[in-house]
Amino acid sequence: MNRLYKVLKTAVWCVIGVFLGVTGYTCWDYHAHPGLYALQSAPWYTSIQIHAVFTAVVVGVLLAGMWFLKRRMK
């Protein structure tokens, strides 16, 4: 159980790290190529918002699993 808890903890930080990396790249790409984003009907940060919701759901599920494991380990 302790090993699975550590794997879930690592997965949470990996998901958060990927979100931060994608967000950083999107911001950099917008500032480097603003003309490409001007052609879209949606704002440039829409993909960041979608990734944020997805990340929140995945992290929430992982944290719920960690909480459940923590209760069972006691």
PQR file with spaces between the fields and no chain letter, atoms N, CA, C, O and H, PARSE charges and radii, in Angstrom:
ATOM       1  N    MET     1       0.818   -1.198    0.000 -0.4000 1.5000
ATOM       2  CA   MET     1       0.000    0.000    0.000 -0.0000 2.0000
ATOM       3  C    MET     1       0.859    1.260    0.000  0.5500 1.7000
ATOM       4  O    MET     1       0.540    2.248   -0.661 -0.5500 1.4000
ATOM       5  N    ASN     2       1.954    1.205    0.753 -0.4000 1.5000
ATOM       6  CA   ASN     2       2.815    2.382    0.833 -0.0000 2.0000
ATOM       7  C    ASN     2       3.448    2.688   -0.525  0.5500 1.7000
ATOM       8  O    ASN     2       3.620    3.849   -0.896 -0.5500 1.4000
ATOM       9  H    ASN     2       2.213    0.402    1.290  0.4000 1.0000
ATOM      10  N    ARG     3       3.791    1.630   -1.256 -0.4000 1.5000
ATOM      11  CA   ARG     3       4.391    1.833   -2.577 -0.0000 2.0000
ATOM      12  C    ARG     3       3.380    2.459   -3.543  0.5500 1.7000
ATOM      13  O    ARG     3       3.730    3.355   -4.311 -0.5500 1.4000
ATOM      14  H    ARG     3       3.651    0.687   -0.954  0.4000 1.0000
ATOM      15  N    LEU     4       2.150    1.996   -3.508 -0.4000 1.5000
ATOM      16  CA   LEU     4       1.104    2.555   -4.364 -0.0000 2.0000
ATOM      17  C    LEU     4       0.843    4.016   -4.015  0.5500 1.7000
ATOM      18  O    LEU     4       0.602    4.838   -4.899 -0.5500 1.4000
ATOM      19  H    LEU     4       1.866    1.267   -2.884  0.4000 1.0000
ATOM      20  N    TYR     5       0.891    4.338   -2.720 -0.4000 1.5000
ATOM      21  CA   TYR     5       0.711    5.727   -2.284 -0.0000 2.0000
ATOM      22  C    TYR     5       1.800    6.618   -2.881  0.5500 1.7000
ATOM      23  O    TYR     5       1.522    7.725   -3.342 -0.5500 1.4000
ATOM      24  H    TYR     5       1.086    3.671   -2.001  0.4000 1.0000
ATOM      25  N    LYS     6       3.033    6.132   -2.869 -0.4000 1.5000
ATOM      26  CA   LYS     6       4.143    6.911   -3.436 -0.0000 2.0000
ATOM      27  C    LYS     6       3.999    7.065   -4.949  0.5500 1.7000
ATOM      28  O    LYS     6       4.330    8.114   -5.501 -0.5500 1.4000
ATOM      29  H    LYS     6       3.259    5.232   -2.495  0.4000 1.0000
ATOM      30  N    VAL     7       3.510    6.033   -5.616 -0.4000 1.5000
ATOM      31  CA   VAL     7       3.287    6.110   -7.062 -0.0000 2.0000
ATOM      32  C    VAL     7       2.212    7.149   -7.375  0.5500 1.7000
ATOM      33  O    VAL     7       2.360    7.931   -8.314 -0.5500 1.4000
ATOM      34  H    VAL     7       3.240    5.181   -5.168  0.4000 1.0000
ATOM      35  N    LEU     8       1.135    7.161   -6.595 -0.4000 1.5000
ATOM      36  CA   LEU     8       0.075    8.150   -6.809 -0.0000 2.0000
ATOM      37  C    LEU     8       0.577    9.564   -6.538  0.5500 1.7000
ATOM      38  O    LEU     8       0.217   10.504   -7.247 -0.5500 1.4000
ATOM      39  H    LEU     8       1.015    6.525   -5.832  0.4000 1.0000
ATOM      40  N    LYS     9       1.402    9.707   -5.516 -0.4000 1.5000
ATOM      41  CA   LYS     9       1.967   11.022   -5.199 -0.0000 2.0000
ATOM      42  C    LYS     9       2.855   11.509   -6.344  0.5500 1.7000
ATOM      43  O    LYS     9       2.811   12.683   -6.710 -0.5500 1.4000
ATOM      44  H    LYS     9       1.694    8.943   -4.940  0.4000 1.0000
ATOM      45  N    THR    10       3.650   10.617   -6.902 -0.4000 1.5000
ATOM      46  CA   THR    10       4.492   10.967   -8.045 -0.0000 2.0000
ATOM      47  C    THR    10       3.637   11.314   -9.257  0.5500 1.7000
ATOM      48  O    THR    10       3.955   12.245   -9.997 -0.5500 1.4000
ATOM      49  H    THR    10       3.686    9.663   -6.604  0.4000 1.0000
ATOM      50  N    ALA    11       2.562   10.576   -9.462 -0.4000 1.5000
ATOM      51  CA   ALA    11       1.674   10.845  -10.596 -0.0000 2.0000
ATOM      52  C    ALA    11       1.024   12.213  -10.476  0.5500 1.7000
ATOM      53  O    ALA    11       0.869   12.912  -11.477 -0.5500 1.4000
ATOM      54  H    ALA    11       2.303    9.820   -8.861  0.4000 1.0000
ATOM      55  N    VAL    12       0.642   12.608   -9.261 -0.4000 1.5000
ATOM      56  CA   VAL    12       0.049   13.935   -9.055 -0.0000 2.0000
ATOM      57  C    VAL    12       1.034   15.014   -9.488  0.5500 1.7000
ATOM      58  O    VAL    12       0.675   15.934  -10.222 -0.5500 1.4000
ATOM      59  H    VAL    12       0.769   12.040   -8.447  0.4000 1.0000
ATOM      60  N    TRP    13       2.272   14.897   -9.032 -0.4000 1.5000
ATOM      61  CA   TRP    13       3.266   15.924   -9.378 -0.0000 2.0000
ATOM      62  C    TRP    13       3.635   15.891  -10.855  0.5500 1.7000
ATOM      63  O    TRP    13       3.960   16.930  -11.428 -0.5500 1.4000
ATOM      64  H    TRP    13       2.564   14.150   -8.435  0.4000 1.0000
ATOM      65  N    CYS    14       3.592   14.715  -11.483 -0.4000 1.5000
ATOM      66  CA   CYS    14       3.850   14.635  -12.928 -0.0000 2.0000
ATOM      67  C    CYS    14       2.746   15.337  -13.716  0.5500 1.7000
ATOM      68  O    CYS    14       3.030   16.063  -14.668 -0.5500 1.4000
ATOM      69  H    CYS    14       3.327   13.871  -11.017  0.4000 1.0000
ATOM      70  N    VAL    15       1.501   15.125  -13.329 -0.4000 1.5000
ATOM      71  CA   VAL    15       0.380   15.767  -14.022 -0.0000 2.0000
ATOM      72  C    VAL    15       0.467   17.282  -13.863  0.5500 1.7000
ATOM      73  O    VAL    15       0.250   18.022  -14.823 -0.5500 1.4000
ATOM      74  H    VAL    15       1.270   14.535  -12.555  0.4000 1.0000
ATOM      75  N    ILE    16       0.785   17.744  -12.656 -0.4000 1.5000
ATOM      76  CA   ILE    16       0.930   19.183  -12.426 -0.0000 2.0000
ATOM      77  C    ILE    16       2.095   19.740  -13.230  0.5500 1.7000
ATOM      78  O    ILE    16       1.989   20.828  -13.797 -0.5500 1.4000
ATOM      79  H    ILE    16       0.962   17.143  -11.877  0.4000 1.0000
ATOM      80  N    GLY    17       3.200   19.015  -13.287 -0.4000 1.5000
ATOM      81  CA   GLY    17       4.359   19.457  -14.057 -0.0000 2.0000
ATOM      82  C    GLY    17       4.075   19.550  -15.546  0.5500 1.7000
ATOM      83  O    GLY    17       4.510   20.492  -16.207 -0.5500 1.4000
ATOM      84  H    GLY    17       3.286   18.131  -12.826  0.4000 1.0000
ATOM      85  N    VAL    18       3.347   18.575  -16.073 -0.4000 1.5000
ATOM      86  CA   VAL    18       2.982   18.616  -17.492 -0.0000 2.0000
ATOM      87  C    VAL    18       2.081   19.809  -17.764  0.5500 1.7000
ATOM      88  O    VAL    18       2.240   20.487  -18.779 -0.5500 1.4000
ATOM      89  H    VAL    18       2.994   17.810  -15.536  0.4000 1.0000
ATOM      90  N    PHE    19       1.134   20.075  -16.867 -0.4000 1.5000
ATOM      91  CA   PHE    19       0.257   21.233  -17.035 -0.0000 2.0000
ATOM      92  C    PHE    19       1.069   22.528  -17.053  0.5500 1.7000
ATOM      93  O    PHE    19       0.844   23.387  -17.905 -0.5500 1.4000
ATOM      94  H    PHE    19       1.005   19.525  -16.042  0.4000 1.0000
ATOM      95  N    LEU    20       2.001   22.670  -16.128 -0.4000 1.5000
ATOM      96  CA   LEU    20       2.821   23.884  -16.092 -0.0000 2.0000
ATOM      97  C    LEU    20       3.679   24.014  -17.349  0.5500 1.7000
ATOM      98  O    LEU    20       3.864   25.117  -17.864 -0.5500 1.4000
ATOM      99  H    LEU    20       2.184   21.972  -15.436  0.4000 1.0000
ATOM     100  N    GLY    21       4.200   22.895  -17.843 -0.4000 1.5000
ATOM     101  CA   GLY    21       4.994   22.930  -19.066 -0.0000 2.0000
ATOM     102  C    GLY    21       4.173   23.324  -20.280  0.5500 1.7000
ATOM     103  O    GLY    21       4.607   24.147  -21.086 -0.5500 1.4000
ATOM     104  H    GLY    21       4.050   21.999  -17.425  0.4000 1.0000
ATOM     105  N    VAL    22       3.002   22.747  -20.414 -0.4000 1.5000
ATOM     106  CA   VAL    22       2.124   23.073  -21.544 -0.0000 2.0000
ATOM     107  C    VAL    22       1.674   24.527  -21.464  0.5500 1.7000
ATOM     108  O    VAL    22       1.609   25.216  -22.481 -0.5500 1.4000
ATOM     109  H    VAL    22       2.650   22.078  -19.759  0.4000 1.0000
ATOM     110  N    THR    23       1.365   24.992  -20.260 -0.4000 1.5000
ATOM     111  CA   THR    23       0.953   26.382  -20.078 -0.0000 2.0000
ATOM     112  C    THR    23       2.077   27.339  -20.439  0.5500 1.7000
ATOM     113  O    THR    23       1.853   28.340  -21.119 -0.5500 1.4000
ATOM     114  H    THR    23       1.419   24.432  -19.433  0.4000 1.0000
ATOM     115  N    GLY    24       3.281   27.032  -19.985 -0.4000 1.5000
ATOM     116  CA   GLY    24       4.433   27.873  -20.320 -0.0000 2.0000
ATOM     117  C    GLY    24       4.690   27.921  -21.812  0.5500 1.7000
ATOM     118  O    GLY    24       4.967   28.986  -22.364 -0.5500 1.4000
ATOM     119  H    GLY    24       3.462   26.219  -19.432  0.4000 1.0000
ATOM     120  N    TYR    25       4.600   26.768  -22.472 -0.4000 1.5000
ATOM     121  CA   TYR    25       4.817   26.739  -23.913 -0.0000 2.0000
ATOM     122  C    TYR    25       3.732   27.513  -24.648  0.5500 1.7000
ATOM     123  O    TYR    25       4.028   28.229  -25.605 -0.5500 1.4000
ATOM     124  H    TYR    25       4.375   25.903  -22.023  0.4000 1.0000
ATOM     125  N    THR    26       2.484   27.382  -24.221 -0.4000 1.5000
ATOM     126  CA   THR    26       1.389   28.103  -24.875 -0.0000 2.0000
ATOM     127  C    THR    26       1.573   29.607  -24.738  0.5500 1.7000
ATOM     128  O    THR    26       1.371   30.348  -25.699 -0.5500 1.4000
ATOM     129  H    THR    26       2.243   26.800  -23.444  0.4000 1.0000
ATOM     130  N    CYS    27       1.954   30.059  -23.555 -0.4000 1.5000
ATOM     131  CA   CYS    27       2.197   31.497  -23.351 -0.0000 2.0000
ATOM     132  C    CYS    27       3.354   31.979  -24.217  0.5500 1.7000
ATOM     133  O    CYS    27       3.270   33.036  -24.844 -0.5500 1.4000
ATOM     134  H    CYS    27       2.118   29.456  -22.774  0.4000 1.0000
ATOM     135  N    TRP    28       4.432   31.205  -24.250 -0.4000 1.5000
ATOM     136  CA   TRP    28       5.585   31.584  -25.072 -0.0000 2.0000
ATOM     137  C    TRP    28       5.193   31.632  -26.549  0.5500 1.7000
ATOM     138  O    TRP    28       5.560   32.568  -27.259 -0.5500 1.4000
ATOM     139  H    TRP    28       4.500   30.347  -23.741  0.4000 1.0000
ATOM     140  N    ASP    29       4.450   30.627  -27.011 -0.4000 1.5000
ATOM     141  CA   ASP    29       4.058   30.569  -28.415 -0.0000 2.0000
ATOM     142  C    ASP    29       3.137   31.730  -28.776  0.5500 1.7000
ATOM     143  O    ASP    29       3.229   32.271  -29.877 -0.5500 1.4000
ATOM     144  H    ASP    29       4.152   29.866  -26.434  0.4000 1.0000
ATOM     145  N    TYR    30       2.253   32.117  -27.861 -0.4000 1.5000
ATOM     146  CA   TYR    30       1.372   33.255  -28.124 -0.0000 2.0000
ATOM     147  C    TYR    30       2.178   34.543  -28.276  0.5500 1.7000
ATOM     148  O    TYR    30       1.902   35.349  -29.164 -0.5500 1.4000
ATOM     149  H    TYR    30       2.178   31.677  -26.966  0.4000 1.0000
ATOM     150  N    HIS    31       3.160   34.734  -27.421 -0.4000 1.5000
ATOM     151  CA   HIS    31       3.962   35.956  -27.501 -0.0000 2.0000
ATOM     152  C    HIS    31       4.931   35.932  -28.682  0.5500 1.7000
ATOM     153  O    HIS    31       5.310   36.985  -29.195 -0.5500 1.4000
ATOM     154  H    HIS    31       3.385   34.079  -26.699  0.4000 1.0000
ATOM     155  N    ALA    32       5.332   34.740  -29.114 -0.4000 1.5000
ATOM     156  CA   ALA    32       6.236   34.630  -30.264 -0.0000 2.0000
ATOM     157  C    ALA    32       5.486   34.733  -31.589  0.5500 1.7000
ATOM     158  O    ALA    32       6.031   35.260  -32.559 -0.5500 1.4000
ATOM     159  H    ALA    32       5.024   33.885  -28.698  0.4000 1.0000
ATOM     160  N    HIS    33       4.257   34.246  -31.651 -0.4000 1.5000
ATOM     161  CA   HIS    33       3.474   34.225  -32.890 -0.0000 2.0000
ATOM     162  C    HIS    33       2.055   34.728  -32.651  0.5500 1.7000
ATOM     163  O    HIS    33       1.111   33.949  -32.781 -0.5500 1.4000
ATOM     164  H    HIS    33       3.815   33.818  -30.863  0.4000 1.0000
ATOM     165  N    PRO    34       1.869   35.991  -32.310 -0.5600 1.5000
ATOM     166  CA   PRO    34       0.509   36.472  -32.012  0.2800 2.0000
ATOM     167  C    PRO    34      -0.409   36.477  -33.231  0.5500 1.7000
ATOM     168  O    PRO    34      -1.629   36.400  -33.085 -0.5500 1.4000
ATOM     169  N    GLY    35       0.158   36.567  -34.424 -0.4000 1.5000
ATOM     170  CA   GLY    35      -0.659   36.584  -35.632 -0.0000 2.0000
ATOM     171  C    GLY    35      -1.401   35.277  -35.859  0.5500 1.7000
ATOM     172  O    GLY    35      -2.517   35.276  -36.379 -0.5500 1.4000
ATOM     173  H    GLY    35       1.149   36.630  -34.544  0.4000 1.0000
ATOM     174  N    LEU    36      -0.787   34.166  -35.474 -0.4000 1.5000
ATOM     175  CA   LEU    36      -1.453   32.870  -35.639 -0.0000 2.0000
ATOM     176  C    LEU    36      -2.685   32.760  -34.749  0.5500 1.7000
ATOM     177  O    LEU    36      -3.689   32.162  -35.136 -0.5500 1.4000
ATOM     178  H    LEU    36       0.119   34.167  -35.052  0.4000 1.0000
ATOM     179  N    TYR    37      -2.604   33.329  -33.577 -0.4000 1.5000
ATOM     180  CA   TYR    37      -3.731   33.253  -32.646 -0.0000 2.0000
ATOM     181  C    TYR    37      -4.812   34.274  -32.980  0.5500 1.7000
ATOM     182  O    TYR    37      -5.953   34.128  -32.542 -0.5500 1.4000
ATOM     183  H    TYR    37      -1.789   33.815  -33.262  0.4000 1.0000
ATOM     184  N    ALA    38      -4.471   35.302  -33.746 -0.4000 1.5000
ATOM     185  CA   ALA    38      -5.464   36.304  -34.142 -0.0000 2.0000
ATOM     186  C    ALA    38      -6.480   35.713  -35.121  0.5500 1.7000
ATOM     187  O    ALA    38      -7.596   36.218  -35.235 -0.5500 1.4000
ATOM     188  H    ALA    38      -3.544   35.421  -34.101  0.4000 1.0000
ATOM     189  N    LEU    39      -6.099   34.653  -35.822 -0.4000 1.5000
ATOM     190  CA   LEU    39      -6.992   34.030  -36.793 -0.0000 2.0000
ATOM     191  C    LEU    39      -8.063   33.158  -36.141  0.5500 1.7000
ATOM     192  O    LEU    39      -9.076   32.853  -36.770 -0.5500 1.4000
ATOM     193  H    LEU    39      -5.192   34.243  -35.729  0.4000 1.0000
ATOM     194  N    GLN    40      -7.852   32.758  -34.898 -0.4000 1.5000
ATOM     195  CA   GLN    40      -8.802   31.880  -34.219 -0.0000 2.0000
ATOM     196  C    GLN    40      -9.967   32.684  -33.652  0.5500 1.7000
ATOM     197  O    GLN    40      -9.816   33.847  -33.279 -0.5500 1.4000
ATOM     198  H    GLN    40      -7.028   33.006  -34.387  0.4000 1.0000
ATOM     199  N    SER    41     -11.116   32.047  -33.597 -0.4000 1.5000
ATOM     200  CA   SER    41     -12.278   32.734  -33.030 -0.0000 2.0000
ATOM     201  C    SER    41     -12.259   32.700  -31.500  0.5500 1.7000
ATOM     202  O    SER    41     -12.845   33.568  -30.854 -0.5500 1.4000
ATOM     203  H    SER    41     -11.238   31.102  -33.900  0.4000 1.0000
ATOM     204  N    ALA    42     -11.592   31.708  -30.925 -0.4000 1.5000
ATOM     205  CA   ALA    42     -11.508   31.601  -29.466 -0.0000 2.0000
ATOM     206  C    ALA    42     -10.275   32.351  -28.970  0.5500 1.7000
ATOM     207  O    ALA    42      -9.303   32.492  -29.711 -0.5500 1.4000
ATOM     208  H    ALA    42     -11.115   31.003  -31.450  0.4000 1.0000
ATOM     209  N    PRO    43     -10.301   32.831  -27.738 -0.5600 1.5000
ATOM     210  CA   PRO    43      -9.119   33.492  -27.181  0.2800 2.0000
ATOM     211  C    PRO    43      -7.937   32.523  -27.105  0.5500 1.7000
ATOM     212  O    PRO    43      -8.117   31.305  -27.083 -0.5500 1.4000
ATOM     213  N    TRP    44      -6.739   33.080  -27.065 -0.4000 1.5000
ATOM     214  CA   TRP    44      -5.536   32.246  -27.086 -0.0000 2.0000
ATOM     215  C    TRP    44      -5.400   31.383  -25.834  0.5500 1.7000
ATOM     216  O    TRP    44      -4.734   30.349  -25.875 -0.5500 1.4000
ATOM     217  H    TRP    44      -6.593   34.069  -27.083  0.4000 1.0000
ATOM     218  N    TYR    45      -6.001   31.777  -24.747 -0.4000 1.5000
ATOM     219  CA   TYR    45      -5.846   31.047  -23.489 -0.0000 2.0000
ATOM     220  C    TYR    45      -6.913   29.971  -23.281  0.5500 1.7000
ATOM     221  O    TYR    45      -6.975   29.370  -22.209 -0.5500 1.4000
ATOM     222  H    TYR    45      -6.542   32.617  -24.713  0.4000 1.0000
ATOM     223  N    THR    46      -7.739   29.724  -24.269 -0.4000 1.5000
ATOM     224  CA   THR    46      -8.788   28.716  -24.132 -0.0000 2.0000
ATOM     225  C    THR    46      -8.202   27.329  -23.903  0.5500 1.7000
ATOM     226  O    THR    46      -8.724   26.564  -23.091 -0.5500 1.4000
ATOM     227  H    THR    46      -7.690   30.212  -25.140  0.4000 1.0000
ATOM     228  N    SER    47      -7.131   26.997  -24.603 -0.4000 1.5000
ATOM     229  CA   SER    47      -6.526   25.676  -24.412 -0.0000 2.0000
ATOM     230  C    SER    47      -5.950   25.539  -23.006  0.5500 1.7000
ATOM     231  O    SER    47      -5.955   24.446  -22.439 -0.5500 1.4000
ATOM     232  H    SER    47      -6.707   27.618  -25.263  0.4000 1.0000
ATOM     233  N    ILE    48      -5.453   26.636  -22.440 -0.4000 1.5000
ATOM     234  CA   ILE    48      -4.942   26.588  -21.065 -0.0000 2.0000
ATOM     235  C    ILE    48      -6.085   26.292  -20.101  0.5500 1.7000
ATOM     236  O    ILE    48      -5.921   25.512  -19.163 -0.5500 1.4000
ATOM     237  H    ILE    48      -5.448   27.524  -22.900  0.4000 1.0000
ATOM     238  N    GLN    49      -7.229   26.907  -20.325 -0.4000 1.5000
ATOM     239  CA   GLN    49      -8.376   26.667  -19.448 -0.0000 2.0000
ATOM     240  C    GLN    49      -8.861   25.220  -19.546  0.5500 1.7000
ATOM     241  O    GLN    49      -9.218   24.611  -18.537 -0.5500 1.4000
ATOM     242  H    GLN    49      -7.362   27.541  -21.087  0.4000 1.0000
ATOM     243  N    ILE    50      -8.871   24.678  -20.753 -0.4000 1.5000
ATOM     244  CA   ILE    50      -9.289   23.286  -20.936 -0.0000 2.0000
ATOM     245  C    ILE    50      -8.313   22.349  -20.235  0.5500 1.7000
ATOM     246  O    ILE    50      -8.725   21.404  -19.562 -0.5500 1.4000
ATOM     247  H    ILE    50      -8.580   25.173  -21.572  0.4000 1.0000
ATOM     248  N    HIS    51      -7.009   22.615  -20.395 -0.4000 1.5000
ATOM     249  CA   HIS    51      -6.002   21.798  -19.718 -0.0000 2.0000
ATOM     250  C    HIS    51      -6.106   21.935  -18.197  0.5500 1.7000
ATOM     251  O    HIS    51      -5.866   20.968  -17.475 -0.5500 1.4000
ATOM     252  H    HIS    51      -6.674   23.382  -20.942  0.4000 1.0000
ATOM     253  N    ALA    52      -6.459   23.121  -17.707 -0.4000 1.5000
ATOM     254  CA   ALA    52      -6.593   23.333  -16.264 -0.0000 2.0000
ATOM     255  C    ALA    52      -7.741   22.504  -15.696  0.5500 1.7000
ATOM     256  O    ALA    52      -7.608   21.907  -14.628 -0.5500 1.4000
ATOM     257  H    ALA    52      -6.653   23.907  -18.294  0.4000 1.0000
ATOM     258  N    VAL    53      -8.857   22.466  -16.399 -0.4000 1.5000
ATOM     259  CA   VAL    53      -9.997   21.666  -15.934 -0.0000 2.0000
ATOM     260  C    VAL    53      -9.635   20.183  -15.945  0.5500 1.7000
ATOM     261  O    VAL    53      -9.918   19.467  -14.985 -0.5500 1.4000
ATOM     262  H    VAL    53      -8.965   22.951  -17.267  0.4000 1.0000
ATOM     263  N    PHE    54      -9.019   19.726  -17.016 -0.4000 1.5000
ATOM     264  CA   PHE    54      -8.604   18.326  -17.109 -0.0000 2.0000
ATOM     265  C    PHE    54      -7.620   17.980  -15.996  0.5500 1.7000
ATOM     266  O    PHE    54      -7.735   16.930  -15.364 -0.5500 1.4000
ATOM     267  H    PHE    54      -8.789   20.308  -17.797  0.4000 1.0000
ATOM     268  N    THR    55      -6.650   18.867  -15.758 -0.4000 1.5000
ATOM     269  CA   THR    55      -5.661   18.638  -14.709 -0.0000 2.0000
ATOM     270  C    THR    55      -6.328   18.588  -13.341  0.5500 1.7000
ATOM     271  O    THR    55      -5.994   17.735  -12.520 -0.5500 1.4000
ATOM     272  H    THR    55      -6.556   19.720  -16.271  0.4000 1.0000
ATOM     273  N    ALA    56      -7.261   19.487  -13.091 -0.4000 1.5000
ATOM     274  CA   ALA    56      -7.950   19.505  -11.799 -0.0000 2.0000
ATOM     275  C    ALA    56      -8.727   18.206  -11.568  0.5500 1.7000
ATOM     276  O    ALA    56      -8.740   17.677  -10.457 -0.5500 1.4000
ATOM     277  H    ALA    56      -7.533   20.180  -13.759  0.4000 1.0000
ATOM     278  N    VAL    57      -9.367   17.702  -12.609 -0.4000 1.5000
ATOM     279  CA   VAL    57     -10.128   16.453  -12.474 -0.0000 2.0000
ATOM     280  C    VAL    57      -9.191   15.281  -12.196  0.5500 1.7000
ATOM     281  O    VAL    57      -9.443   14.481  -11.295 -0.5500 1.4000
ATOM     282  H    VAL    57      -9.356   18.132  -13.511  0.4000 1.0000
ATOM     283  N    VAL    58      -8.112   15.179  -12.968 -0.4000 1.5000
ATOM     284  CA   VAL    58      -7.174   14.067  -12.790 -0.0000 2.0000
ATOM     285  C    VAL    58      -6.510   14.136  -11.418  0.5500 1.7000
ATOM     286  O    VAL    58      -6.401   13.122  -10.729 -0.5500 1.4000
ATOM     287  H    VAL    58      -7.907   15.828  -13.700  0.4000 1.0000
ATOM     288  N    VAL    59      -6.068   15.325  -11.019 -0.4000 1.5000
ATOM     289  CA   VAL    59      -5.435   15.471   -9.707 -0.0000 2.0000
ATOM     290  C    VAL    59      -6.447   15.179   -8.598  0.5500 1.7000
ATOM     291  O    VAL    59      -6.093   14.580   -7.583 -0.5500 1.4000
ATOM     292  H    VAL    59      -6.156   16.149  -11.579  0.4000 1.0000
ATOM     293  N    GLY    60      -7.679   15.588   -8.780 -0.4000 1.5000
ATOM     294  CA   GLY    60      -8.712   15.283   -7.788 -0.0000 2.0000
ATOM     295  C    GLY    60      -8.931   13.788   -7.622  0.5500 1.7000
ATOM     296  O    GLY    60      -9.068   13.297   -6.501 -0.5500 1.4000
ATOM     297  H    GLY    60      -7.967   16.075   -9.605  0.4000 1.0000
ATOM     298  N    VAL    61      -8.965   13.068   -8.731 -0.4000 1.5000
ATOM     299  CA   VAL    61      -9.135   11.612   -8.671 -0.0000 2.0000
ATOM     300  C    VAL    61      -7.932   10.968   -7.985  0.5500 1.7000
ATOM     301  O    VAL    61      -8.093   10.079   -7.149 -0.5500 1.4000
ATOM     302  H    VAL    61      -8.854   13.467   -9.642  0.4000 1.0000
ATOM     303  N    LEU    62      -6.729   11.415   -8.339 -0.4000 1.5000
ATOM     304  CA   LEU    62      -5.525   10.863   -7.715 -0.0000 2.0000
ATOM     305  C    LEU    62      -5.480   11.171   -6.219  0.5500 1.7000
ATOM     306  O    LEU    62      -5.112   10.310   -5.420 -0.5500 1.4000
ATOM     307  H    LEU    62      -6.598   12.138   -9.018  0.4000 1.0000
ATOM     308  N    LEU    63      -5.851   12.392   -5.838 -0.4000 1.5000
ATOM     309  CA   LEU    63      -5.864   12.744   -4.418 -0.0000 2.0000
ATOM     310  C    LEU    63      -6.921   11.947   -3.652  0.5500 1.7000
ATOM     311  O    LEU    63      -6.705   11.578   -2.497 -0.5500 1.4000
ATOM     312  H    LEU    63      -6.149   13.091   -6.487  0.4000 1.0000
ATOM     313  N    ALA    64      -8.054   11.682   -4.288 -0.4000 1.5000
ATOM     314  CA   ALA    64      -9.073   10.849   -3.644 -0.0000 2.0000
ATOM     315  C    ALA    64      -8.539    9.432   -3.426  0.5500 1.7000
ATOM     316  O    ALA    64      -8.777    8.827   -2.381 -0.5500 1.4000
ATOM     317  H    ALA    64      -8.229   11.982   -5.226  0.4000 1.0000
ATOM     318  N    GLY    65      -7.822    8.915   -4.410 -0.4000 1.5000
ATOM     319  CA   GLY    65      -7.202    7.601   -4.249 -0.0000 2.0000
ATOM     320  C    GLY    65      -6.162    7.598   -3.148  0.5500 1.7000
ATOM     321  O    GLY    65      -6.069    6.642   -2.378 -0.5500 1.4000
ATOM     322  H    GLY    65      -7.629    9.407   -5.259  0.4000 1.0000
ATOM     323  N    MET    66      -5.375    8.668   -3.068 -0.4000 1.5000
ATOM     324  CA   MET    66      -4.376    8.773   -2.003 -0.0000 2.0000
ATOM     325  C    MET    66      -5.052    8.840   -0.635  0.5500 1.7000
ATOM     326  O    MET    66      -4.585    8.219    0.320 -0.5500 1.4000
ATOM     327  H    MET    66      -5.451    9.445   -3.693  0.4000 1.0000
ATOM     328  N    TRP    67      -6.141    9.586   -0.536 -0.4000 1.5000
ATOM     329  CA   TRP    67      -6.865    9.702    0.726 -0.0000 2.0000
ATOM     330  C    TRP    67      -7.426    8.343    1.152  0.5500 1.7000
ATOM     331  O    TRP    67      -7.360    7.967    2.322 -0.5500 1.4000
ATOM     332  H    TRP    67      -6.521   10.091   -1.312  0.4000 1.0000
ATOM     333  N    PHE    68      -7.977    7.616    0.178 -0.4000 1.5000
ATOM     334  CA   PHE    68      -8.523    6.292    0.463 -0.0000 2.0000
ATOM     335  C    PHE    68      -7.427    5.342    0.941  0.5500 1.7000
ATOM     336  O    PHE    68      -7.623    4.599    1.903 -0.5500 1.4000
ATOM     337  H    PHE    68      -8.030    7.922   -0.773  0.4000 1.0000
ATOM     338  N    LEU    69      -6.276    5.366    0.272 -0.4000 1.5000
ATOM     339  CA   LEU    69      -5.169    4.505    0.680 -0.0000 2.0000
ATOM     340  C    LEU    69      -4.648    4.881    2.062  0.5500 1.7000
ATOM     341  O    LEU    69      -4.320    4.008    2.866 -0.5500 1.4000
ATOM     342  H    LEU    69      -6.117    5.970   -0.509  0.4000 1.0000
ATOM     343  N    LYS    70      -4.574    6.170    2.334 -0.4000 1.5000
ATOM     344  CA   LYS    70      -4.087    6.636    3.634 -0.0000 2.0000
ATOM     345  C    LYS    70      -5.002    6.134    4.754  0.5500 1.7000
ATOM     346  O    LYS    70      -4.530    5.739    5.820 -0.5500 1.4000
ATOM     347  H    LYS    70      -4.841    6.879    1.681  0.4000 1.0000
ATOM     348  N    ARG    71      -6.307    6.151    4.503 -0.4000 1.5000
ATOM     349  CA   ARG    71      -7.263    5.649    5.501 -0.0000 2.0000
ATOM     350  C    ARG    71      -7.105    4.150    5.716  0.5500 1.7000
ATOM     351  O    ARG    71      -7.229    3.667    6.841 -0.5500 1.4000
ATOM     352  H    ARG    71      -6.691    6.471    3.637  0.4000 1.0000
ATOM     353  N    ARG    72      -6.834    3.417    4.653 -0.4000 1.5000
ATOM     354  CA   ARG    72      -6.693    1.959    4.771 -0.0000 2.0000
ATOM     355  C    ARG    72      -5.377    1.559    5.411  0.5500 1.7000
ATOM     356  O    ARG    72      -5.276    0.484    6.002 -0.5500 1.4000
ATOM     357  H    ARG    72      -6.734    3.809    3.739  0.4000 1.0000
ATOM     358  N    MET    73      -4.356    2.422    5.300 -0.4000 1.5000
ATOM     359  CA   MET    73      -3.055    2.092    5.886 -0.0000 2.0000
ATOM     360  C    MET    73      -3.052    2.268    7.404  0.5500 1.7000
ATOM     361  O    MET    73      -2.194    1.709    8.087 -0.5500 1.4000
ATOM     362  H    MET    73      -4.438    3.296    4.820  0.4000 1.0000
ATOM     363  N    LYS    74      -4.000    3.038    7.938 -0.4000 1.5000
ATOM     364  CA   LYS    74      -4.025    3.266    9.397 -0.0000 2.0000
ATOM     365  C    LYS    74      -4.500    2.044   10.143  0.5500 1.7000
ATOM     366  O    LYS    74      -4.581    2.063   11.371 -0.5500 1.4000
ATOM     367  H    LYS    74      -4.697    3.492    7.384  0.4000 1.0000
